[in-house]
Amino acid sequence: MAIKVPLDLNEAFVDRLAETDPATGAPVADPVISGLSNAVKLAREQATVLANLEKAALADRTQTPEANVLRVATAASKAGQRVAAQLDAALTRAKTEIANIEKRTGAPPPPKDSVALGIEAEIRARLAAMGDKERADAIAQAKARNDEIVIAAVLRGPAMLTGLGAAQLDSIRHHYRQHTHGADYARLQRLTKAVEAMERSGRLFVGIVKSAADTPMARQAAIAQREAEAAAAHAAGV
């Protein structure tokens, strides 16, 4: 098996994505990122425990190789369950926060009167009637001027009403968030990258668990143990 804990399985890759105080350079508390970091820390610690256990088991001559392999496999399965629970909880919390920010900052507030609503509908209709180049130029100008009326009309309607593609619509939404919700946008970027870092670490840990718990020798040892226990129970009349 030879379990090795990769350097990339480290909470530092999440911690470095936390916001820092511009005056002191100290990390700004963020419970969501802290939750992701703690989950990766647990994964790293459990992976280290498994690596040490495997090393000790391979050196143990008081047990059969099969028994030692089974001991490591059992520990890996239990560690996998503990870590998976914390990773899943942290990931769910982070994705919920990301979804909340995206919903809150996805478009300007709706107009308060029918006249403004009518203007937005006219803008969407005009954009839909344009050719691709003319439409792209109009959108580029609206972004350059930060024209909230045009941007709002685009973001509050389905892409099909303006003739825009999904990538163009995402670009406008990205522009709106960045220029109108700067703090939320920055946090959204940090959270998204922190989730990606945690998921990479999670995949590394899952690989370690599988390498220890799901091997032909471990499966055979488990079958042999169950057969031995069943035979002992039968002999005892249980």
Disulfide bonds with the S-S distance in Angstrom:
none
